[in-house]
Each structure stands twice: as C-alpha cells, then as structure tokens.
Amino acid sequence: MNASVAICPVCEKPLEKLHGNKRYHTACAYTLKKQRSKNQYAQNMLRHDPFWDNERILKQFAWGYGEGKELDPQLMEDAGFNFEFFKEKKMLNGQTVYMMQQYGFCFLKNEKIVIWKQ
C-alpha cells in the first residue's frame, strides 16, 4: 500500500494517510469532537437559560455599540435582556457592577448603562 503524508490541521504534525479519508490524528479528532459538543451545549443553553441569553445580548451590544458606551436600558429590554439575571454583583470604583460570564454592566446616575468585558 502506498502511504502519502499530509498535515493534521489541529496539531500541524505529519499525518500518515493509509486511506483517503483520514484528516486528523485520533487524539486530535477527539479534541475537536469535545469542542463541538461544548459549543452545541452552549448554543442549547442560550435557547433555554435566561442567564446565557443575557450574556449573548451583552456580547451583541458590546460588539455593536462598543464597550464603555452609555446605552439606554430600554434598548436592551427590547432585545430580551432580563435585568434580574446575573452571576455576580460587585463594587468597582464606587459603582455596582452586575457580571455575567465574560460581560457585565452597571447603571449610571443618568439612568444609562455601560457594558464591560472582563
């Protein structure tokens, strides 16, 4: 049998191809499968859990408007954000910050909010 040498896209090491459909080392394929499962689980949680839905909305607003920009809370409520769900509440520089997983927000005195990323 004539074996050709290819490169595994995960570890970038040589991969001996004994047949035409092998693209990854066994360990690399398993690592990719675990990552796909984690991503799929997170996507399913986004559909059912208000905490993860809030995280998604904060991320969208942070990317769309930019971190540190003052926003009207009504915009977030219209997008489905629920201000009752957060992971952690802490004080930073005299302000109460409500944290989710990677993103958080705080209320300003002018009744606007600011989104932060950890």
N, C-alpha and C positions, 0 to 999 in steps of 0.2 A: 504494500500500500504506500502511496506517495503522500507524505505529510507536508503541508505548507505552513509557514509561520506567519501569524498575524499578531496584532497588539490588542490586548484586553482594554476596552475603553474606561474601565474602572480603575485598575491599578497601573495601567500603561506598561505592563510587563509582557514579554513574549507569550503567545498562546499557541500551543501546538494543535493544529486542526487536523483531527483524524477523519472527520467527516464534514460535510458542507454547512451544517447549521450551528456549530458551536461558536459563540461570540464572547463568552466570559469564562473565567475560572469558576469552579464550583463555589468557592467561598465568596467570590465577587457577585455571582448571581444571587446567592442567598442574602448578601448585604443589600442588594438592590430590591429584592423581594420584601425584606423587612421595612425598608424606607417607603416603598409603595404602600404597604399595609398601614404604616403610621400616617401617611398622607391621606389615605382613604378614610381612616378612623377620624382624623381631624375634620375632614370635609363632612362626614356624617354628623359629628358633634355640632358643627356650625349650623346644621339644619334644625337641631333639636334643643340645643342648650343656649339660653339667653346670654350666659357669660361669654361663650365663644362668638355669638352673634355680635355682642358689644365689641369684642376685640376686633372682629372683622370691620365693623363700622368705623372704629377709631383709626384703624390702619388706612382705610379708604380716605377718610378725611385728612389724615396726616399727609398722605401722598398727594391728595388733590389740592389742599389749601396750604400745606406746609406746616411743619412743627413750629410751635410758638406763636402762631397767628391767633388773633381773637376771633371767635366764632359765636354766632347766635345759637344758643342751645336748642331752639325750635328746629333748626336745620337737622340736627342730629335726631331729635324726636321724630321728625317727619321721615327719616331714614330707618326708623325702627329701634333706635337706641333706647335702652331702659336704664335710667339713672339709678335704679335700685340695686342693680347687679354690678359688683366689683369684687376684686380679690382682696385688696388691701387698702387701708386708709392710713395715711401717714402725714406728718407735718414736715414741710420743707420750706425754709426761709419764711416762716410765719404763715404759710398757706397750707390748707388741707388739700392733699393730692389723693385722688382715687385711682388706684392702679389696677390694671387687668393683668395680663401676662407680660407682654412687651410694651404695651401702650398704657397711658394714663391721662387723666385730665384734672383740671382744677377750675373752680369758679372764681372769677374776678369780682371786685367790688361793683363794677359797672354791669353786672349780671351777664357777662360774656364768659365763655370758657376758652381754655387754652389746652391743646393736646400735646403731650410729651411722649417721647420714646425713651425707654431705659437704655 
